[in-house]
C-alpha cells in the first residue's frame, strides 16, 4: 500500500512542479490531454475549411453536414 501511495505522490508532485514552472514563466498550464486536444483541433480546422469550400459540390454536401454536426457536438 505504501508503494502505491508513493507512486501517486510522485505523479502528484510532478504535476505540481509542472504547474509551478508554468506559473513562474507566466504561461498557462496545459496538461498533456489539453495539448493533444489542441493539436487535434489545429489539424482538423484546415480540413473543415476545405470541406466547407468544397460543399458547393453536390456530392460533398452530406459529408460537410456530417463534419459540421460533429464539430457542433464537440463544442458543446
CNS distance restraints for C-alpha pairs under 8 A (distance, minus, plus):
assign (resid   1 and name CA) (resid   5 and name CA) 6.40 0.50 0.50
assign (resid   2 and name CA) (resid   6 and name CA) 5.97 0.50 0.50
assign (resid   3 and name CA) (resid   7 and name CA) 6.27 0.50 0.50
assign (resid   4 and name CA) (resid   8 and name CA) 6.26 0.50 0.50
assign (resid   5 and name CA) (resid   9 and name CA) 6.01 0.50 0.50
assign (resid   6 and name CA) (resid  10 and name CA) 6.27 0.50 0.50
assign (resid   7 and name CA) (resid  11 and name CA) 6.35 0.50 0.50
assign (resid   8 and name CA) (resid  12 and name CA) 6.10 0.50 0.50
assign (resid   9 and name CA) (resid  13 and name CA) 5.99 0.50 0.50
assign (resid  10 and name CA) (resid  14 and name CA) 6.13 0.50 0.50
assign (resid  11 and name CA) (resid  15 and name CA) 6.29 0.50 0.50
assign (resid  12 and name CA) (resid  16 and name CA) 6.11 0.50 0.50
assign (resid  13 and name CA) (resid  17 and name CA) 6.01 0.50 0.50
assign (resid  14 and name CA) (resid  18 and name CA) 6.24 0.50 0.50
assign (resid  15 and name CA) (resid  19 and name CA) 6.28 0.50 0.50
assign (resid  16 and name CA) (resid  20 and name CA) 6.19 0.50 0.50
assign (resid  17 and name CA) (resid  21 and name CA) 6.10 0.50 0.50
assign (resid  18 and name CA) (resid  22 and name CA) 6.21 0.50 0.50
assign (resid  18 and name CA) (resid  29 and name CA) 7.49 0.50 0.50
assign (resid  19 and name CA) (resid  23 and name CA) 6.13 0.50 0.50
assign (resid  19 and name CA) (resid  29 and name CA) 5.55 0.50 0.50
assign (resid  20 and name CA) (resid  24 and name CA) 6.10 0.50 0.50
assign (resid  21 and name CA) (resid  25 and name CA) 6.30 0.50 0.50
assign (resid  22 and name CA) (resid  26 and name CA) 6.21 0.50 0.50
assign (resid  22 and name CA) (resid  27 and name CA) 4.98 0.50 0.50
assign (resid  22 and name CA) (resid  28 and name CA) 6.11 0.50 0.50
assign (resid  22 and name CA) (resid  29 and name CA) 5.56 0.50 0.50
assign (resid  23 and name CA) (resid  27 and name CA) 5.71 0.50 0.50
assign (resid  23 and name CA) (resid  28 and name CA) 6.68 0.50 0.50
assign (resid  23 and name CA) (resid  29 and name CA) 7.23 0.50 0.50
assign (resid  30 and name CA) (resid  34 and name CA) 5.72 0.50 0.50
assign (resid  30 and name CA) (resid  35 and name CA) 6.28 0.50 0.50
assign (resid  31 and name CA) (resid  35 and name CA) 6.35 0.50 0.50
assign (resid  32 and name CA) (resid  36 and name CA) 6.27 0.50 0.50
assign (resid  33 and name CA) (resid  37 and name CA) 6.16 0.50 0.50
assign (resid  34 and name CA) (resid  38 and name CA) 6.12 0.50 0.50
assign (resid  35 and name CA) (resid  39 and name CA) 6.23 0.50 0.50
assign (resid  36 and name CA) (resid  40 and name CA) 6.17 0.50 0.50
assign (resid  37 and name CA) (resid  41 and name CA) 6.22 0.50 0.50
assign (resid  38 and name CA) (resid  42 and name CA) 6.05 0.50 0.50
assign (resid  39 and name CA) (resid  43 and name CA) 6.15 0.50 0.50
assign (resid  40 and name CA) (resid  44 and name CA) 6.10 0.50 0.50
assign (resid  41 and name CA) (resid  45 and name CA) 6.04 0.50 0.50
assign (resid  42 and name CA) (resid  46 and name CA) 7.52 0.50 0.50
assign (resid  43 and name CA) (resid  47 and name CA) 7.19 0.50 0.50
assign (resid  44 and name CA) (resid  48 and name CA) 6.18 0.50 0.50
assign (resid  45 and name CA) (resid  49 and name CA) 6.12 0.50 0.50
assign (resid  46 and name CA) (resid  50 and name CA) 6.27 0.50 0.50
assign (resid  47 and name CA) (resid  51 and name CA) 6.27 0.50 0.50
assign (resid  48 and name CA) (resid  52 and name CA) 6.07 0.50 0.50
assign (resid  48 and name CA) (resid  64 and name CA) 7.89 0.50 0.50
assign (resid  48 and name CA) (resid  67 and name CA) 7.17 0.50 0.50
assign (resid  48 and name CA) (resid  68 and name CA) 7.90 0.50 0.50
assign (resid  49 and name CA) (resid  53 and name CA) 6.22 0.50 0.50
assign (resid  50 and name CA) (resid  54 and name CA) 6.16 0.50 0.50
assign (resid  51 and name CA) (resid  55 and name CA) 5.99 0.50 0.50
assign (resid  51 and name CA) (resid  60 and name CA) 7.71 0.50 0.50
assign (resid  51 and name CA) (resid  63 and name CA) 7.96 0.50 0.50
assign (resid  51 and name CA) (resid  64 and name CA) 5.85 0.50 0.50
assign (resid  52 and name CA) (resid  56 and name CA) 7.86 0.50 0.50
assign (resid  52 and name CA) (resid  64 and name CA) 6.26 0.50 0.50
assign (resid  54 and name CA) (resid  60 and name CA) 6.80 0.50 0.50
assign (resid  55 and name CA) (resid  60 and name CA) 5.53 0.50 0.50
assign (resid  55 and name CA) (resid  61 and name CA) 4.99 0.50 0.50
assign (resid  55 and name CA) (resid  64 and name CA) 6.20 0.50 0.50
assign (resid  56 and name CA) (resid  60 and name CA) 7.70 0.50 0.50
assign (resid  56 and name CA) (resid  61 and name CA) 7.21 0.50 0.50
assign (resid  57 and name CA) (resid  61 and name CA) 6.69 0.50 0.50
assign (resid  60 and name CA) (resid  64 and name CA) 6.21 0.50 0.50
assign (resid  61 and name CA) (resid  65 and name CA) 6.17 0.50 0.50
assign (resid  62 and name CA) (resid  66 and name CA) 6.24 0.50 0.50
assign (resid  63 and name CA) (resid  67 and name CA) 6.20 0.50 0.50
assign (resid  64 and name CA) (resid  68 and name CA) 6.14 0.50 0.50
assign (resid  65 and name CA) (resid  69 and name CA) 6.07 0.50 0.50
assign (resid  66 and name CA) (resid  70 and name CA) 6.17 0.50 0.50
assign (resid  67 and name CA) (resid  71 and name CA) 6.32 0.50 0.50
assign (resid  68 and name CA) (resid  72 and name CA) 6.19 0.50 0.50
assign (resid  69 and name CA) (resid  73 and name CA) 6.18 0.50 0.50
assign (resid  70 and name CA) (resid  74 and name CA) 6.25 0.50 0.50
assign (resid  71 and name CA) (resid  75 and name CA) 6.13 0.50 0.50
assign (resid  72 and name CA) (resid  76 and name CA) 6.56 0.50 0.50
